[in-house]
Amino acid sequence: MSQTKQGYVPKNGKHDIGYLPDEKPTAVRLFLYALQQVIVMFPATVTVALITGFHVSTTIFASGLATVCFVFITGGKIPMYYGSSFAYLTAIASLVVAEGGTMGAPGTFILPTELISKAQFGIVLSGFVSIFAGILVRIGGMERVEKILPPCVTGSVAMVIGLTLAGNAVRDAAPMMDAAGNLFEGQTHWIWIISLTTLISTVLYTKYLKGVLGQLPLLLGAITGCLVAVVVMLLGGGNFFRTMPEGALAASTWKLGDGSIFALPAFSLPKPNMMSVISIMPIAIATIPESTAHIYQLDTYVNDLAKRKGKPRYKIAEMLDKNLIGDGICDMISGVIGGPAGTNYGENISTMAITKVFSVSVMLVAGILAMVISCFTPLINSIYAIPQAVIGGLEIYLFGAIAAQGIAIFIDKKVSMFEPKNIAVIATIMTLGLGINYGFGGNINFLGIKIPAVAGSAIFGILLNALLNMGDKKENSVKA
């Protein structure tokens, strides 16, 4: 096996280039890899803003700023991107209703600053939950963490995260209406051509392109999908490109002229109130198993590349405490300036797993790029203009990859599928997560509390695993 500056050459002669967390690509590649990470982050992060009524530009800026801060908080050791979390959607909606506000269709409204400020207070305080969890992990050590969150739990949670997003991916791949609410009547065949071309081209780029192009399949897939959308438009098949929501510039903190070139996002400060604490703060518990599953996924893929490159093992999973503390601080950073609560993103981890680019430098530049894009109106318009069908095509691949990473955790950690305890934990997490998501619209009412699918299945799995472990202890003590 011979070493190269870009990666290594296996015995079979094929180039398999990759970057480990402490490796830095050249300037041009660094920019392209970072842009790719921004594009895959954009759909979910912006969707959260559109559903909740938060400002899109502020949300993007907050995700970028939090990502940059996360890099420094974790000592530049963990390549993660921080984005808005869907777990908080119901909590924010209930707060808005409780405060006398209303929420319209996604992308058709922006919440009053007063309501955003109240939600911000709960988001900031939710950061303490993740920080406290990180401190407990640091005190208890990884052995105790793995007893509470063994691979059969984290792998199952990763699969649930990916599979519960499957519906979103297909809906985005075949949207029924544009951003203005106009139906795509008689144009569904064109929509499928765009989304499937995006999907298939991305997969083909992943398999057949080599070198730097082989590490940009999602960016190239998005460009291919957009080019097909342009051809469709020229053939009279309809315009599938989107525009920024109306009123997005009106609340800007500062604009250059009319804001058509440069406009600072609409920053606001938290307003103390008990209702947001009750509604939003407890939801942070739901993101802890998700964030833990993500770091196990990352550990698996980083060390697979390290092994093939002949490098020492990277102790990514052992930095779970830093990851959770970083997540909590990032919630506070996002909440202070007016962004939604979030967590590290499975979509970005999937991108790294597909491209083998795990460089922390890429995440740092991606965060900076997101902040720059949020301030320059033409840039945010260009990202926002990407047709929903193109985004959906990418999501089918990305969300499926998240689920596949759960299987990778099972394989890497040698989870026995013949052990009754493992089967019980995996089966209940999968069934509850998918059942709640597709049977109850994503949330289930349990004792008067709305429990999200991922959170509910994860918490049940953790409790069931603990219960079964108690039985093992008793059994062992009898034998002793």
Buried (B, 14 or more C-beta within 10 A) or exposed (E): EEEEEBBBBEEEEEEBBBBBBBBBBEEEBBBBBBBBBBBBBBBBBBBBBBBBBBBBBBBBBBBBBBBBBBBEBBEBBBBBBBBBBBBBBBBBBBBBEEBEBEBEEBBBBBBBBEBBBBBBBBBBBBBBBBBBBBBBBBEEEBEEBBEBBBBBBBBBBBBBBBBBBBEBBBEBBBBEEBBEEEEBEEBEEBBBBBBBBBBBBBBBBBEEBEEBEBBBBBBBBBBBBBBBBBBBBEEEBBEBBBEBBEEBBEBBBEBBEEBEEBBBBBBBBBBEBEBBBBBBBBBBBBBBBBBBBBBBBBBBBBBBBBEBBEBEEBEBBBBBBBBBBBBBBBBBBBBBBBBBBBBBBBBBBBBBBBBBBBBBBBBBBBBBBBBBBBBBBEBBBEBBBBBBBBBBBBBBBBBBBBBBBBBBBBEBBEBEEEEEBBEBBBEBBBEBBBBBBBEBEBBBEEEEEBBBBBBBBBBBBBEBBEEBBEEEEEEEEEEE
